[in-house]
């Protein structure tokens, strides 16, 4: 485990440095997802005439797919902003990679599901399952990271001389 000292940031990382760092990738994916959200909104407004005159199932599918895209983008942004890098880099990559794919999955669903009236929403369902599984995995990894930090702090505290551990009594 290393820390990225070039930015003055002493938080633990997975050892990946530079712009390919998972936090950076998730921020870029999240911003791209927000841009796609705005563009799909413009598409619905200008190409689909604000969805006026469209049958309600198809209209509902476009609107919900649009919101799913926003959800995927915000999820990626949140993961990128928090920068969760647990002690277990392979497990972290297993959890973090699907989060980066969510906006793309929801963007594909936006164009394919409403147009084909796929009422079972197979693509959106996949994105939702990925979001749920990665969120649960992330919570588990962060809980393990927190526990390891707590045990590290406890070990550091017990290795201090007794005189340093006891509070000084003032006059």
Buried (B, 14 or more C-beta within 10 A) or exposed (E): EEEBEEEEEEEBBBEBEEEEBBBBBBBBBBBBBBEBBEEBEEBBEEEBEEBEEBEEEBBBBBEBBBEBBBBBBBBBBBBBEEBBBBBBBEBBEEBBEBBBBBBBBBBBBBBBBBEEEBEEBEBBEBBBEBBEEBBEBBEEBBEBBEEBEEEEEEEEEEEEEEEEEEEEEEE
